[in-house]
Amino acid sequence: MNIIELSGVSRVFGQGENRVEALLDINLEIRRGDFVAVVGQSGSGKTTLMNTIGCLDPPSGGSCRIDGIETGGLSPRSLARVRGRKVGFVFQRYNLLPALTAMDNVALPAVYAGLSQRARTERAKGLLIRLGLGDKLGSLPHELSGGQQQRVSIARALMNGGDIILADEPTGALDSQSGLLVMGILQGLHREGHTIILVTHDPALAAHAHRAIELRDGRIIGDDRRIPPGGGKGHRNQVEDHVRPLVFYRDQLLEALKMAVQAIMSHKLRSLLTMLGIIIGIASVVAVVALGRGSQEQIMSSISAMGTNTITVYPGSGFGDRNRGRIRTLTVSDSDLLARQSYLDSSTPVTSTSGMLVYGNQSLTASLTGAGEQFFEARGLRMALGRPFTEDDVREVASVVVIDPNTRDKLFPGGDDPLGQTVLFRRQPLLVIGVTSPQNALFGPTDQLSLWSPYTTVMSKITGERYISSIVVRVNDLVSSQVAEKNLTDLLRVKHDGRTDFYTQNTDSIKQTIESTSRTMTLLISSIALISLVVGGIGVMNIMLVSVTERTREIGTRMAIGAKPFNIMEQFLIEAVLLCLIGGLAGIMLSGAVGIAFNRLSSDFIMSFSTASFVLALCCSSFIGIAFGFMPARSASRLNPIEALSYE
């Protein structure tokens, strides 16, 4: 039974004046289990014929059938499958992958064929032991002699069964003793039923074959059979029965990942310099986002100190009104009217004044705010000591006061308990009943001394005014603050006889404005930082193109032993992504170190990191790896196996 059938096969390279006819009208049949030598002078077409039979170089014309499979119109993926299942190559220069051990080199074809890890490890070990290399399983190619490397190459050719073994000058780089050993191995394989095709220009080697085919100028000029073909069925590939799809894709992915790590580790400095752009870009983006987030949190915390979900009503036409300090339009009755509205939880009048604060022999200038009992909750003020004033205190015009930490520190520097002490404000005695907790100021810490008393007390005992400076209302949580703001504005306008002699300040609107501004600034600065990521991505692409050039011969070897274009693309794409991921992780760690240092040195703003920013940074670095690694990976997968194998 024929395992190889060539009918009218031709192979032409180039066009016009550069046209070269390497094979012309080749008609050839080789039986299963035969031992054939292809001889001829250099340039006669021996290697081209071998590459055509080995599915590395499809014919320009004619028909080529390998074990009944027509290879002429097959895709690169299908040709790779035929090579991996039917053909084993033994190269003159061995073509072992330098970063893999002897066992890994032998097992590699089975990875592309889909054999399980356990099965391929056992088979590779058995083949090496059979060829006398049981003590060299973990040795790298450079640790082996030429004869040992060629035996590893033969074991690799047998890994997937090796129905057809193509040996291209297998002893050309060996001494005579090693050459005889290799030829003895090939003869033994022939006796086991393997179909051996030996390409040589040495008549002594050709004499070992049972049939000699001579080529000259791309034509067969002689076909001499010295020994009749055996009647055996020949060798049959048994790897097919062990293919498992899930194992197939998993093992190929792991193999690609392992090769990517080996490639990176073999060029540590170059890889580090390649990742530098990614490191700087990721660190910049993460740091900028963290600084923007920390600044926003700080500002939001300060705004929250003004009160959450609150609206403040002021007299005048707006913040730009120069006369608003002298306008008196708001009254306690306005606040009482708002307090009765269902969409508001509370409403408290506010009046403020400043004056001399005296305690003992100390005299200080302080600010006194008069408000209702709900003021503290609306403004988010918490008590560190004592209590706030109550509704009874407001109704009874109690002479009580709550002081802030600054006032406590100024009047009671020795740590004395201020509760129960009496202070004088504008000569009016006030009993200290509470001390507030420190508050985050919107624009940093302040030394102002602040006090709070019932508005009834301030208006009747200190200022004597009938108008108030503002009204603070708290909006019901179930009501939109914008809707509440519109309703209370309409209500007060009606009460003031249609005049809009007041304006409002909505803390939610301030929050939204600041959040929007903060996001815009963060996005702007991040966009600038992304430029370094693009530069880093270009660096990755350049290095990957260099890597493809450096490893062209390796790519050709992988294709010859069964690697599909997708496998080659996957390997280089994973390498690019891995470079960017490592760079991304290093960038995140760098930004974290910068954040720790910044937070220790800065008291006004902090860098606030989030898990989302880290995940986004890693996703971004992965995208850079895919985007800029795709072209080199695609270029590698499209290499011609013949050109790749002959690349120096």
N, C-alpha and C positions, 0 to 999 in steps of 0.2 A: 504493500500500500504506500502511495506517495505521500510524503509529509510536506514537500515543497514542489510547486509546479510553476514554472515561468514560461510564458508563451509570448514571443514577439516583444520582449521587454527592451525598452530603450531609456536612456537617461541623458538628458541634454542640459548643459549649463550655459548661461549667458545668451546673448542675442547678437545678431549681426556679425561684425568682424570678431567679436569675442566669443562666438558660439563654439562650444566644445562638446563633442559627442563622446561621452564616457562609456556608454553601453549601446550596442547596436544589435537589434534583433536577436536577443538572447532567448533561446529555447532550452529549458533545462528541467529535468525531473530528478528528484532525490527521494529515495525510499526511506521509510521510517527505520531507524537503527543503522543507517549507513555511515561510513567514515570516508569523507570526501576531502581531498586537498585541492585548493584553488591556487594555481601557480601562474607565474608570468613575471615579466620585467616590471620595473617601476613605471607607473602610468598606464599599465595595461587595462586597468579597470577592476582589479581584484577587490580593493577596499570598497569601491562603489557597489559592486555586486553584493558584497557582504552586508553593506548598509541597507541595500534594497531588501535582501532576505530578512534582515533584522528589523524591518519596519522603521528604520531611522530616516530613510530617504525614499519617499514614494516614487515610483517610476514615472517618466514623462509619457510613456505610451506602453501598450501591451497589458498583459495580465499577470499578476503575481498572487498566487494562492498559498497561504500558510496553513497547513492542516485543514484544508477545505475552506478557509476564510479568504475572500477576495479583499486584498488590502489597498487596491488602487484608489478607491473612492472614500476610504475611511477618514473620519475626522482625526485631529491630533489626539483627542481623548481616547478614541477607539484604538488607534495605533498603539498608544501607550498601554492599553489593556492587553493587546495581543503580545507586545514585547514582554510585559510582566508575567503573562501566563505561559508563553510558549518558548521564549528565547532567553538564553543566558550568554552574556558577553564575557570573554576573557581577553583583556587588552594587553598590548605590548608593554605599556607603561603602568599597568595595574589599575590606575585611576581609583585608588582607594581614597575615601574622604579623610583628610589628615586629622580632623578633630574627633573622629570616632574610633573606638577600640576595634580590634579584630572581630569580636563577636557582634558589635553593633553594625559594622560594615557588612558582615555576612547576613544579618537579620533584616537589613534595610529593604530589600525587595519584597519581603513578606509583609512589611508595614503597608506598602502601596497595594499589595494583593489582598489585604484584609485579614491576615492570619492573626489569631489572638496572641497576646504577649507571651503567655506561657508556652504555647505551641511553637512559636517562632524562636524563642530562647532555647528550648530543648533541641529543636532541629538545627539551629546554628551551632550549638555546642557539639552536637553529634557529628556534624560535617567537619568541623575543625579537628575534632579528635580523630576522625577517620583519616584525615589528611596529615596527621602527625603534628598538629598544632595545639594539642590539649593543654600545654603549659603556656600558651600565648594568647589565651582568651581575652585578657584585659590589656594587651599591649597595643600601643598606638602604631600606625604604619611606620613612622620614622624609627621605631625601636625594633623593626624586623628587617631581615636581610631581603635581597631581591627575590630569592627563591621562595622565602616564606610569604612575602607579599603576593606573589603570583598564586601560591596555593590558597591564600585568603580570597583572591579574586576568583579562583575556580570554585571555591566553596560558595561564594556569593552567586555565581552563575547557576549553581545547583539548588539554591535556596527555594525557589518556587517550582522545582522539579527539573527544569532544564531539558525539556523535550529536545530542543535544538540548542547546541552549544556552538557559538561562533567564536573561534579563537584566531585573533588577528596577530600574527607573528608572536605567539605566546612565549617563545624562548629568545626573542631578539635582544632583550636587555639582561639576559642571564648568562652565567658562565656555563661551560659545557656540562658539568656534573648536575647543576640545578636544572639545565635544559632537559637532560635525560630523565630526571625525576618527574618534571612536568609532563613530558611526553608519555611516560609510563602511566601517569594518572589519567591522561586523556584516553589512552588505550584501554585502561580498566573501565572507564566510564562507557566506552563504546561496547565493551563486552556486556555491560549491564543493560544495554539497549538504548543508550542515548545516541541521538543523531549528531555526529561531530562534523563540523565544517571548518577545516584548517586553512587559513590564508597565509601563504608563505612564498618566498622566492628561493628557498633553500631546497634543492632536490633531495637532500638527505632526510629532511623532515617530511617531505611529501611521500617518501618511500614507506613511511609508517601507515599511510592511508590505504584503503582498499580500492580507491578510485581517484584518479587525478584528472582535473579539468584545467586546461591551459587556455589563458586569455592572451590576446594581442590586439592592441588598439580597439578595445571594447568588444571584440568578437571572440567567440569560442572557436579555437583552432584545433583543439584536441580534447578527447574524452576517453581516457584509458582506464578500464576496469581490470585490475590485476587479480582481485579475489571476488568471486561471485557473492552477491548479497545474501545475508542470512535469511532464514525463513521465520525468524522470531517476529513478534508483534512490535518490538521496540519498547521504549520507555513511555509511560503515560503519566502525565502531570496529575498529582493527587492533592494539590493544594486547593483546587476548586471546591472540593467538598467541605472545606473548613471555613469558607468565607461567611462572616457574620456582619451585616450592615452596621449595627451600632458600634461594634468593636472597630470596624473599618474606619469610620469617621473620627471616633475618639482617639484611636492610636495615631492617625495621621495628624490630628491637631496637636497631640502631645509631642509627636516627633518634630513638627514644625516649631513648637514652642521651645523644645530642647535645643534645636539647631540655632534658633534666634538667640537664646541665652549664650550658647557657645560662641557665636559670632560676636556678640557684644563684649564678652569677657576676653576674647582673643585680641581685641583692640581697645583696651580700657581707656587710654588717654584720648583717643579719637572719639570714642563714645561719649566720654565726659564733656569734651568740647562741643560735640553735637547737641548734647542735652542742655548746654548752658543757656542757649536762647530760650528753650522751653522753661527752664528753671526760673530765669529772670521774669519771663512773661507771666507764668502762673503765680509766682510770688507777688508780682506787682498787682495783678488783678485781684487776688485774694486779699492783699493788704488794703487796697483801695476800698474794696467792698466792706471789709471789716471796719475801716476808719469811718466810712460813711454810715454804717450801721450803728457804730458806737456813738457817733456824734448825734445821730437821729434819736437814739435812746436817751442820751443825756438831755437833749432839748425837749423831748416828749415828757421826760420826768419832770423837768422844770415847768412845763405847761400844765402837767397834771397837778402840780402844786397850786396852780391858779384855780383849780376846781375841775372836776370831771363832769361833762355834760351840763355845763352851766352857761348862762347868758348874763352878761352884765350890761345894765342900762346906764348911760352917762348923759348929763345935760349938755346941750350944744348941738352943733351940726356935724361934728366929726373930729377925728384926731388933729386935723389940720386947722381947726377953728382956734384962732389966737385968743378969742375972748371966752373960750369955754370955761376957763377958771373962774370967771366972774358971773357966769350965767347961773341963775337959780330958778329952776323949773320943776325939779323933782321933789315930791313930798312923801311923807310917810303914808298918806292915803293912797298914793300910787302903788306903793308896795303892798298895802293891805288888799287893794283891788286884785293885783296879780296873784296874791296868795290864795284867793278864792277860786282860781281857775283850775279845772280838772287836769289839764295837760301839764301843769306845773306841780312839783312835789313840795316846793317851798319858795318863799320870797322873803328876803330880809333887807331892810333899808341900811344903808351904810353912810356914815359921815366921818370925816377925818379932819384932824387938826394937828398942829405941832406946837411944842412949847417946852418949858423948862421942867425937867424931872429932878426931884430932890429926894435924897435918902441919906440921912445922917449928915455928914459934912461933904457929900458929893452932889454936884449939880451938873446935869447933862441935858443936852437937847434931844428930845425924843418925838416920835410920831404916835399919836393916839388915834385908833380907829374905833368908832362906835358902830355896833352892829347888833342884829338879832341873835337869838340863841342857836339858830340853824346855820349861822355863818361859817362856823368851824367845819362842819361836815361838807358844806358846799365848796369851800376852798381847799378841802383836803388837809386841814391842819389837825395834827395829832398832839395829844398831851404827853409830855415826858414826866411831869409832876402835877399833882392836884387835879383840878377839874375845870371845864369851861363854865361860863355863866349860864344860867338856866332861864326858862320862861318866867319864873317867879322873880328872878333878879331883874329882868327887863321890866316887868310890870311894876315892881316895887321901887324902881329907880335906885337899885342898890349901888353903893360906891365900892365896886369890886373891879379888879383888873387882872388880866392874864398877860404875862410878859413873855418875850422871846428869849432864846439862849444868850444873845448878845447882851441884853439888859441884865439878865441874871449874872453874867460874868463880870459886867462893869460895876453893878451895885453890890454884889456879894462875892468878891474875889476870893475870899478865904474858904469857899465851899459851904458857907452857912446856908441853912434851909430858908429859902425866901418865902415859903408858904406861911401865911399869917402875919407877915410884915406889912407895915403901912408905908406907902410912898406918897409923895406930893407931886401932883401934876397941875401946873398953873395954880399952885397953892391949895388945890383940892385934894384932900386925903382919899386914897384909894387902897383897899385891902387886896393884897396879892393872894389869889386863889388857885393859880395854875401857871405852869411853864410849858410852852410848846416844844415839840421836837424840832431839831434843825431841819430847815427846808432847803431844797435845791433851787438856787436863784437862776433865772433864765440866762443871765449874762455873767455868771460867776458869783462868788461870795460877796456879801456886802456887810459893812460895819454899822448900818442903820439900826437904831434902837426902836423896836416896834412894841406897842401895847394895844390891848383890846379891852373895851368895856361895853356894857349895854348902851345902845344908841340913845335910850331915854336918859341915861345918866349924863352922857356927853352933851346932848342937846340942851338939857335943862340945867345942869350944874356947871358946865364948863364953857360951851360956846354960846348958848342962848339962841341958836339959830332955829328957824322953823323949816328950812329947806335941807335936803340931804344931798350928798355928793354922788351917790350912785345907788343902784338897786341890784342885788345879786339874786338870781332865780336859778333853781335847779329843775331841769326838765325831767318829766316822767320818762322812765326807761323804755316804755312802750311807744313813745311818741318821737317822731323825727325832730331833731333840734332845729332844722331849717323851717319846718312847719310851725313849731312852737314860736320861733323867732318872728315869723310873719304875723301870727295871731296876736302876740303880745304887742307888737308894733302898731297893728291896727287898733287894738283896744286902747292903748295909751294915746294914740292920735285923736281918737274920739273924745277921750276924757279931757284932753288939752284943747278942745274946741277946734279940732282939725289942724292944729299946728304940729309940725315935726320939729320940736325944739329939744330933741334927744336923739341919741344914736346907740346902737348896740354893738357888743363885742361877743362873738360866739367862739368859745374855746375849741369846739369841734372844727369850725372853719379854719382856725389858726393851725390846728393839727394837720388838717388836710393840705393846707398850703405848704407847710413846712415839709410834710412827708413827700409831697409832689416835687418840691424844689430839691430836697435831698436825693430823691431817686434820679432826678434829671442830672444833678451834678455827679452822682456816682456813676451813672451810665456814661456821661461824657468823659470822665477821667478813665473809666474802665475801657472805653473805646480807644483812648490813646494808648493805654497799657497793652491792649490787644495787638498793637502794631509789633511789639516785641515777640508776641506769640507767632505772628505771621513770619517774621524774620527767622525765628527758631524753626518753624515748619519748613522754610526754604532750605535751611541748613540740613535738616533731616533728609529732605529730598536729594540734595546734592550728595550727601554721604551714602545714601542708599544706591544712587546711581554708580558711585565709585565701587561700592560693595558688589553690585551686580557685575561690573567689569572685572573685578578681582576674582570673582568666583564663577566666571563663565564656564570653566572646565568642569567645576563641580556640578553646575546646573546640567551640563551635557551628560555627565555620568548618571545623575539622578534620572534624567529622562530615559537613558538607555536601559536602566534596570526597572523601569515601570512607572516612574513618576509622571502624572498627568500635568497639563498646563496649570490646572487649578491648584495642584499641590505646590508647584513652584511659586505661584502668586501668593498662596496662603502663607508660605514660609517667610517671604520677604515683607509681606504686609504685617504679619505678626511681629516681625523684627522692628519695623517702623513704629507700630503701636506700642510695643514694649519700651522702646527708647523714650517715647513721649510720656508713657505712664510713669516710668521711673523718674523722668524729669519733672512730671507733675507732682509726684509724691515728694521729691526733694524740694520743689517750689513751695509746697504746702508747709513743709517743716521749716523752711527758711522764713516764710511769712509768719509762722507761729513764733519763731525766735524773735523776729522783729517786733511782733505784737507784745511779747512779754517785756522786752526792753522798753518799748514805747509806754506801756501802761505803768511801768515803774517810774519813768521819768516825768510823765505828764499827769497832772491832777485835774485839768479842765476837761479834756476829752480822752476817751479810751478807744481801743480797737476791740470790737466785739465780733468774734468769729462764730460761725454757725455751721452745723453739719451740712446744711443745704449748699453753702458756698464751697465746701470741700468736695462734695459730690459733683457739683457743677464744674469745678475746676478739673476734676479727673475726667469727666465726660468731655470737656473742652479739649483736654490734652489728647484723649483718645481720638476725637474727631480730627484734630490736627494730624495725628499719625496716619489715620485712614486717608485723609484728603491729600496729604503730601507724600504718602508712601505708595499710593495707588499707581502712579505713573511708573516709578521704578519697578514695582512688583509686576505690573502688566508687561513692561519691557522684558523682564526676566522670563516670564511665562511664554513670551512669543519668540524666544531665541530658537534658531534652527539647531536641532540636536547635533548635526554633523559639524556645523561651524563651531558650536560650543565645545565639542570634544577635541577639535583640532586647534582651539585657541591656545596661544602661548602667552 
